[in-house]
Amino acid sequence: MLDLLQLVAGLAILLGGGEMMVRGASALARLLGVSPLVIGLTVVAFGTSAPELAVNGLAALQNNAELSFGNIIGSNIANIALILGCMALVRPLDIESSVVSREIPMMLLATAAVLVLGTDRIRGSAEGYDRYDALILLLFFSVFLYYTLAEVLRRRTTDPLFTQARQLGHPTRLKSVVGSLLLMAGGLAALSGGAQITVNAAVSLAEALEVPSVLVGLTLVAFGTSLPELATSLVAVRRGQVELAVGNVVGSNLFNLLVVLAVTALLRPIPLPANGHFDLGVMALLSVALLLVSHSHGRRIVRVEAALLLTIYVSYILRRVAIS
């Protein structure tokens, strides 16, 4: 129970640190004259994935690769099956936006790259992710970011991502560079401390329950670090911007695969854990499922499809516990 409480406390500190970090960085970028569009597409995107990055970075440094793998893949599974499923169960999600039609194919491409690199079908080395794989993933991300920026700038009058980025580019109005830097420093400190508490609690919890740490990463830690995406998406739904809520989830999955996984592998190679093929397969299945439901029922995720996504998530968790 104490380990579980520490895990909850660590996740809460992580979420607060991510919020402070994105507000400080956004304010600093604004003071330096950076375009709100660039802020929205980069700083804000980083902010929602900062908890995953902090936890994975520390786990890599502590040589706990299973927790890193579980957090990344588990977060992506939870984003699609749990978060989108819950949101669409409450209110059907329209996904007619060009944001989703652009990003879902890219997410599928990133998923395919992670599958191929993880199983080492190219170089024939040990299964997992090393520094060469990390560089390839970062190259994919640079291409994605360039393409997204160019496409949004070309269609700034019609692309909803431009409006979203402009709105999210000014989350705070600090009046000085010093204030922005202090807020960023506080956010970094909270991320560091929260990551330390979360990783230690997750490892202790896994040992107490006598389960692999990858299972804790795939479930509790993955759900906790996905809370920023859930909060951002719920705000978008409340404002009637349901297509942007879906875009936020897809964008977060892209960031997790192409940046968080890459940075973690740069710090320390991540071998594929036991049953890792199963986890990657479920993530790929859900990515394809999202593509399919995005073209059904008039490009809307309806409640029946939401229930199916939630059923897949619950079945996956039960199966994962059974085989661990």
C-alpha positions in Angstrom: 0.0 0.0 0.0 2.9 2.4 0.8 4.5 1.7 -2.6 1.1 2.4 -4.3 0.7 5.7 -2.4 4.3 6.7 -3.4 3.5 5.8 -7.0 0.4 8.0 -7.0 2.4 10.9 -5.3 5.2 10.5 -7.9 2.8 10.7 -10.8 1.0 13.7 -9.3 4.4 15.5 -9.0 5.2 14.5 -12.5 2.0 16.0 -13.9 2.5 19.3 -12.0 6.1 19.5 -13.2 5.0 19.0 -16.8 2.5 21.7 -16.5 5.0 24.1 -15.0 7.5 23.2 -17.7 5.2 23.8 -20.6 4.0 27.1 -19.2 7.5 28.5 -18.5 8.8 27.3 -21.8 5.8 28.8 -23.7 6.1 32.1 -22.0 9.9 32.2 -22.6 9.4 31.4 -26.3 6.8 34.1 -26.6 9.0 36.7 -24.9 11.8 35.8 -27.4 9.5 36.3 -30.3 8.9 32.6 -31.3 5.8 32.0 -33.4 2.8 30.7 -31.4 2.4 28.0 -34.0 5.9 26.7 -33.4 5.3 26.8 -29.6 2.0 24.9 -29.9 3.5 22.2 -32.1 6.7 21.7 -30.1 6.7 23.0 -26.5 3.1 22.0 -25.8 3.6 18.6 -27.5 6.6 18.0 -25.3 4.8 19.1 -22.2 2.1 16.4 -22.5 4.8 13.7 -23.0 7.2 15.2 -20.4 6.2 12.7 -17.7 6.9 9.7 -20.0 10.3 11.2 -20.9 11.2 11.9 -17.3 10.3 8.4 -16.1 12.0 6.7 -19.0 15.1 8.7 -18.8 15.6 7.9 -15.1 14.6 4.2 -15.6 17.2 4.0 -18.4 19.9 5.5 -16.2 19.0 3.0 -13.5 19.2 0.2 -16.0 15.5 -0.7 -15.7 14.8 -1.1 -19.4 11.7 -3.2 -18.8 10.0 -0.2 -17.1 10.9 2.1 -20.0 9.5 -0.3 -22.6 6.3 -0.8 -20.6 5.7 2.9 -20.0 6.1 3.9 -23.7 4.1 1.0 -25.2 1.5 1.0 -22.4 0.9 4.7 -22.8 0.2 4.3 -26.5 -2.1 1.4 -25.9 -3.9 3.4 -23.1 -4.2 6.5 -25.3 -6.1 4.8 -28.0 -8.1 2.1 -26.3 -8.7 3.6 -22.9 -8.7 7.4 -23.3 -10.4 7.6 -26.8 -12.7 4.8 -25.7 -13.9 6.6 -22.6 -14.3 9.9 -24.4 -16.3 8.4 -27.3 -18.4 6.5 -24.9 -19.5 9.8 -23.3 -19.8 11.7 -26.6 -19.2 10.4 -30.2 -16.0 11.8 -31.6 -16.0 13.5 -35.0 -12.7 13.0 -36.8 -13.2 14.9 -40.0 -10.2 17.2 -39.3 -7.2 17.2 -41.5 -5.1 16.9 -38.4 -6.2 13.3 -38.0 -6.1 12.4 -41.6 -2.5 13.6 -41.7 -1.3 12.2 -38.4 -2.9 8.8 -38.3 -1.0 7.6 -41.4 2.2 9.0 -39.8 1.4 7.2 -36.5 1.0 3.9 -38.5 4.4 4.6 -40.2 6.0 5.2 -36.8 4.4 2.1 -35.4 5.7 0.0 -38.3 9.2 1.5 -37.8 9.1 0.6 -34.1 8.0 -2.9 -34.9 10.7 -3.5 -37.5 13.5 -1.9 -35.5 12.4 -3.7 -32.3 12.4 -7.1 -33.8 15.6 -6.2 -35.8 14.4 -7.5 -39.2 16.9 -5.1 -40.9 20.3 -5.5 -39.1 19.7 -8.9 -37.6 21.1 -7.9 -34.2 19.6 -8.6 -30.7 15.9 -7.7 -30.4 15.3 -4.3 -28.9 16.3 -0.7 -29.5 19.9 0.5 -29.5 21.4 3.9 -30.4 21.3 3.2 -34.1 17.6 2.6 -33.9 17.2 5.8 -31.8 18.9 7.9 -34.6 16.5 6.4 -37.2 13.5 7.2 -35.0 14.7 10.8 -34.5 15.2 11.1 -38.2 11.6 10.0 -38.7 10.5 12.7 -36.2 12.4 15.4 -37.9 10.7 14.5 -41.2 7.3 14.4 -39.5 7.8 17.8 -37.8 9.0 19.4 -41.0 6.1 18.0 -43.0 3.6 19.1 -40.3 4.9 22.7 -40.1 5.0 23.1 -43.9 1.5 21.7 -44.3 0.0 23.8 -41.6 1.7 27.0 -42.8 0.4 26.2 -46.3 -3.1 25.7 -45.1 -3.2 28.1 -42.1 -6.6 29.5 -43.0 -8.3 26.0 -43.0 -6.1 23.8 -40.8 -7.5 23.5 -37.3 -4.1 22.7 -35.9 -3.1 26.3 -36.6 -5.9 27.5 -34.4 -5.1 25.0 -31.7 -1.4 25.9 -31.7 -2.2 29.6 -31.5 -4.5 29.0 -28.5 -2.0 26.7 -26.7 1.0 28.9 -27.6 0.1 31.4 -24.8 -0.8 29.3 -21.7 0.6 31.9 -19.4 1.6 35.6 -19.5 4.7 35.9 -17.3 6.2 39.3 -17.6 9.9 38.5 -17.5 12.4 36.1 -18.8 13.6 35.5 -15.2 10.1 34.4 -14.2 9.8 32.1 -17.1 13.2 30.5 -16.4 12.2 30.1 -12.7 9.0 28.4 -13.7 10.9 26.1 -16.1 13.5 25.3 -13.4 10.7 24.4 -10.9 9.1 22.2 -13.6 12.3 20.4 -14.2 12.9 19.9 -10.5 9.4 18.5 -10.1 9.9 16.2 -13.1 13.2 15.0 -11.7 11.8 14.4 -8.2 8.6 12.9 -9.5 10.4 10.5 -11.8 12.6 9.4 -8.9 9.7 8.7 -6.7 7.7 7.0 -9.5 10.5 4.7 -10.7 11.4 3.6 -7.2 7.8 3.0 -6.2 7.1 1.1 -9.4 10.2 -1.2 -8.9 9.2 -1.7 -5.2 5.6 -2.5 -6.2 6.7 -5.0 -8.8 9.0 -6.7 -6.3 6.2 -6.8 -3.6 3.7 -8.2 -6.1 6.3 -10.6 -7.6 5.6 -9.4 -11.1 7.9 -8.1 -13.8 8.5 -4.4 -13.7 7.4 -4.2 -17.4 3.9 -5.1 -16.2 3.8 -2.2 -13.8 5.0 0.0 -16.5 2.4 -1.2 -19.0 -0.4 -0.6 -16.5 -0.1 1.8 -13.6 2.8 3.9 -14.7 1.5 4.1 -18.3 -1.9 5.2 -17.2 -0.5 7.8 -14.8 1.8 9.3 -17.4 -1.1 9.4 -19.9 -3.2 11.7 -17.7 -1.9 14.9 -19.4 -3.3 13.6 -22.7 -6.5 12.8 -21.0 -6.8 16.2 -19.4 -6.0 18.0 -22.7 -8.4 15.9 -24.7 -11.2 16.4 -22.2 -10.7 20.2 -22.4 -10.9 20.0 -26.2 -14.1 18.0 -26.0 -15.7 20.4 -23.6 -15.0 23.2 -26.0 -16.5 21.3 -28.8 -13.2 20.6 -30.5 -13.5 16.8 -30.5 -11.4 16.4 -33.6 -8.5 18.1 -31.9 -8.9 15.8 -28.9 -8.3 12.8 -31.2 -5.4 14.7 -32.8 -3.8 15.3 -29.4 -3.9 11.5 -28.6 -2.4 10.6 -32.0 0.2 13.3 -31.7 1.2 12.1 -28.3 1.6 8.5 -29.6 3.8 9.8 -32.3 5.9 11.8 -29.8 6.2 8.7 -27.5 7.5 6.5 -30.3 9.7 8.8 -32.2 11.1 11.0 -29.4 10.7 9.4 -25.9 11.7 5.9 -27.1 14.6 7.4 -29.1 15.9 9.5 -26.2 15.6 6.6 -23.8 17.5 4.3 -26.2 20.2 6.9 -26.7 20.8 6.8 -22.9 20.8 3.0 -22.7 19.7 0.3 -25.2 16.3 -1.2 -24.5 16.2 -5.0 -25.0 12.8 -6.4 -26.0 11.3 -7.9 -22.7 9.6 -11.2 -22.4 6.2 -11.1 -24.2 7.3 -7.8 -25.8 6.1 -9.0 -29.2 2.6 -9.4 -27.7 2.7 -5.8 -26.5 3.9 -4.4 -29.8 1.3 -6.4 -31.6 -1.5 -5.0 -29.5 -0.3 -1.5 -30.1 -0.1 -2.1 -33.8 -3.6 -3.7 -33.8 -5.1 -0.6 -32.0 -3.3 1.7 -34.4 -4.9 -0.1 -37.4 -8.3 -0.1 -35.5 -8.1 3.6 -35.1 -7.5 4.0 -38.8 -10.5 1.8 -39.6 -13.0 3.5 -37.2 -11.8 6.9 -38.5 -13.4 6.0 -41.9 -16.6 4.5 -40.6 -19.9 6.0 -39.5 -19.3 9.2 -41.3 -15.8 9.6 -40.0 -17.0 9.4 -36.4 -16.0 7.1 -33.4 -19.4 6.0 -32.1 -20.3 4.4 -28.8 -20.3 0.8 -30.2 -16.7 1.3 -31.4 -15.8 3.0 -28.1 -17.1 -0.1 -26.2 -15.0 -2.3 -28.5 -11.8 -0.3 -27.8 -12.4 -0.5 -24.0 -13.1 -4.3 -24.3 -9.8 -4.7 -26.2 -8.0 -2.7 -23.4 -9.5 -4.7 -20.6 -8.8 -8.0 -22.4 -5.2 -7.0 -23.1 -4.6 -6.1 -19.4 -6.1 -9.4 -18.2 -4.1 -11.4 -20.7 -0.9 -9.5 -19.9 -1.3 -10.2 -16.2 -2.0 -13.9 -16.9 1.1 -14.4 -19.0 3.5 -12.4 -16.8 
